[in-house]
Amino acid sequence: MQTVETGDQEIVDVHCHCFAGVGQAGMVSRGLAQLRKAGVSHMAVMGLVNTSLNAQDVWKLIPEGFENLGDPLFNEADELLEFSQQNDPMLFPMLDTRMLSGAVSSFLQEHLNRGFRGIKGLYLADDGNDLALASVPETFGISLEQYHQREWEIFAFAEANELPVLYHMDANRYGSVMRALLDDFPRLRINFPHFGIGRKAFGKILDRYPNVYTDIAYMMPHMQNSPASYCDYISHYEDRVCFGSDALIYQPEIVLDYVRLVRSLKLPVEIEDKVFSANPRSFLGLDEGAEAETKTG
Ligand SMILES: [Zn+2]
């Protein structure tokens, strides 16, 4: 029997965050080495950019409970790219666009050229979002229409460049906007994490749109409370659910806790393999083009 600390079952985590800087480089590399031993081959890490918000406003868009050891204004792009180079090819850097202001596609193109491979977003149209964060329109002083225009430009860029998008959005509250975006971008590979917040409403989305994925990040307490119901849901959508942990890049123990959680569900082994590796690979596009893989030698 393999333990969670050492294993040869491949695991790809589609949902981690950075919140660290060069001062933590040693800690980050040690943690990633520990995860590689456990079978984790890739981690998608979200890196924020902040081009205009001050310290007070920036925290309106960050959920509580995550300890930021990196740049106090959450400008993480440079340091995340450095971590990615230092630990190549394990990290899959994704640009977190929630604080984007100004020209969208030139900004995204510049970051794509520098090594980002995907996009992260968070739908904050009003103060009724599930994270109780401030809204983007209010924080930036823009209209809802301007906000939607920004998000649509991001989706269009991602679809044109075949970039995966991890997009936190509540299917219950914002189902009609979710359907509108999926109707407009049928070729976009998109992951609405945390089972789209509401499994019932989100099931209708999964039924209708084959390009939609989800992940189990941050769901541990819910899944521990009703494992059978989550087993059923995962088995029903066996090609769509990805492994994810919401761990920060320096928190390997959280990733391992989520590995244990998935194994505790006792899914059929072929479904467990899909959650750990096949589904994350197809969401991230890891098997398209050999470049990512040949680097491993
Ligand atoms: Zn997250």
Residues whose N, C-alpha, C, O or C-beta is under 5 A from the ligand:
A	BS01	ZN	D246
